[in-house]
């Protein structure tokens, strides 16, 4: 079989594997057959690397409900709740820097960190100062400014819009 025909068949098998038209072990067998036992093509290695990254991003999305559960629905001490929140925010920021250096989509750990920071700060301030709403407004304004600065620095329109919308809503709520 000529080389161009083999290449077309191998590319077709790789696309079948990506779209899951055939079970993975069938595709692996066919790839081994047509490549004569050589290394799999680059596309397959990229896909497995992409799966790991998607898994990490999915874990960050799952951290948000976990932290909400730990803060609102458990009777953990306030210091333990703060420790969980700070740890998850720190992990999100570290993965954001890691993803940005690798050129990977960094919005998911960044959004997770921002939401956990917002939820944690509002919860802790409302527990510590339940009658003082000025402090709560101040914390919400600080969060909105952080979102605005993050969006401006990283050129993320979603954070810019969220920060501006947050500031506008807080100002409207204060003066009404």
C-alpha positions in Angstrom: 0.0 0.0 0.0 1.4 3.4 -0.9 2.3 5.9 1.8 -0.3 8.6 1.0 -3.1 6.0 1.2 -1.8 4.7 4.6 -1.6 8.3 5.9 -5.2 8.9 4.8 -6.4 5.7 6.5 -4.5 6.5 9.7 -5.9 10.0 9.8 -9.4 8.6 9.3 -8.9 6.1 12.2 -7.7 8.9 14.4 -10.8 11.0 13.6 -13.0 7.9 14.4 -11.2 7.6 17.7 -11.7 11.3 18.5 -15.4 11.2 17.6 -15.8 7.8 19.3 -17.3 6.2 16.2 -15.5 3.0 17.1 -14.4 1.7 20.5 -10.9 2.9 21.5 -9.3 -0.5 21.5 -10.5 -1.1 18.0 -9.0 2.1 16.9 -5.7 1.3 18.7 -5.6 -2.1 16.9 -6.3 -0.6 13.5 -3.6 2.1 14.1 -1.1 -0.5 15.1 -2.0 -2.5 12.0 -1.7 0.4 9.6 1.3 2.0 11.2 3.0 -1.4 11.4 3.5 -1.1 15.2 5.2 2.3 15.1 4.6 5.1 17.5 1.0 6.6 17.4 0.6 9.8 15.5 1.0 13.2 17.3 -2.8 13.7 17.3 -3.3 10.8 19.7 -0.7 12.1 22.2 -2.2 15.6 22.1 -5.7 14.1 22.8 -4.5 12.3 26.0 -2.8 15.5 27.2 -6.0 17.4 26.5 -8.0 14.9 28.5 -5.8 15.5 31.6 -6.2 19.3 31.2 -10.0 18.9 30.8 -10.0 16.8 33.9 -8.1 19.4 36.0 -10.5 22.1 34.7 -13.5 19.9 35.6 -12.1 19.4 39.1 -11.9 23.2 39.5 -15.5 23.5 38.5 -16.4 20.8 41.1 -14.5 22.7 43.8 -17.1 25.5 43.8 -20.0 23.3 45.1 -17.7 21.6 47.5 -16.6 24.9 49.1 -20.2 26.1 49.2 -21.2 22.9 50.9 -18.3 23.2 53.4 -19.1 26.8 54.2 -22.9 26.8 54.3 -24.0 23.3 55.2 -21.5 22.0 57.7 -20.7 22.9 61.2 -17.0 23.3 60.8 -15.3 26.0 62.7 -14.8 29.3 61.0 -11.0 28.8 60.9 -11.3 25.5 59.2 -13.7 26.9 56.6 -11.3 29.8 56.0 -8.5 27.3 55.6 -10.4 25.3 52.9 -11.3 28.5 51.1 -7.8 30.0 51.2 -6.3 26.6 50.0 -8.7 26.4 47.1 -8.2 30.0 46.1 -4.4 29.5 46.3 -4.6 26.3 44.2 -6.8 28.1 41.6 -4.3 31.0 41.3 -1.3 28.6 41.0 -3.1 26.6 38.2 -4.0 29.9 36.5 -0.3 30.8 36.3 0.6 27.3 35.3 -2.1 27.2 32.5 -1.1 30.7 31.3 2.5 29.6 30.9 1.5 26.5 29.0 -0.9 28.5 26.8 -3.9 26.6 28.0 -7.4 27.9 28.7 -7.0 29.6 32.1 -10.5 30.9 32.7 -11.9 27.9 34.6 -9.4 28.0 37.5 -9.6 31.8 37.5 -13.4 31.8 37.6 -13.4 29.2 40.3 -11.0 31.2 42.4 -13.0 34.4 41.9 -16.3 32.8 42.9 -14.8 31.0 45.9 -13.2 34.3 47.0 -16.6 36.1 46.6 -18.6 33.5 48.4 -16.0 33.1 51.2 -15.6 36.8 51.9 -19.3 37.5 51.9 -19.9 34.5 54.3 -17.2 35.4 56.7 -18.1 39.1 56.8 -21.8 38.4 57.3 -20.9 36.1 60.2 -18.4 38.4 61.8 -20.4 41.7 61.3 -24.0 40.7 60.8 -25.4 44.2 61.6 -22.9 46.3 59.6 -23.8 46.3 55.9 -21.2 48.9 55.1 -18.5 46.4 55.5 -20.3 43.9 53.3 -20.7 46.6 50.6 -17.0 47.4 50.9 -16.1 43.7 50.4 -18.3 43.4 47.4 -16.8 46.5 45.9 -13.3 45.1 46.5 -14.3 41.9 44.8 -15.7 43.7 41.8 -12.6 45.9 41.5 -10.4 42.7 41.6 -12.5 41.2 38.8 -12.2 44.4 36.8 -8.4 44.6 37.3 -8.0 40.9 36.5 -10.0 41.2 33.3 -8.1 44.3 32.3 -4.7 42.8 33.1 -5.4 39.4 31.4 -7.6 40.9 28.7 -10.6 38.8 29.7 -13.9 40.5 28.7 -15.9 38.3 31.0 -14.1 39.6 34.0 -14.3 43.2 32.9 -18.1 42.9 32.3 -18.6 41.1 35.6 -16.6 43.7 37.5 -18.4 46.6 35.9 -21.8 45.0 36.4 -21.0 44.2 40.0 -19.9 47.8 40.7 -23.0 49.2 39.0 -25.4 46.9 40.9 -23.7 47.6 44.2 -23.9 51.3 43.7 -27.6 51.1 42.6 -28.4 48.9 45.6 -26.6 51.3 48.0 -28.4 54.4 46.8 -31.9 52.9 46.5 
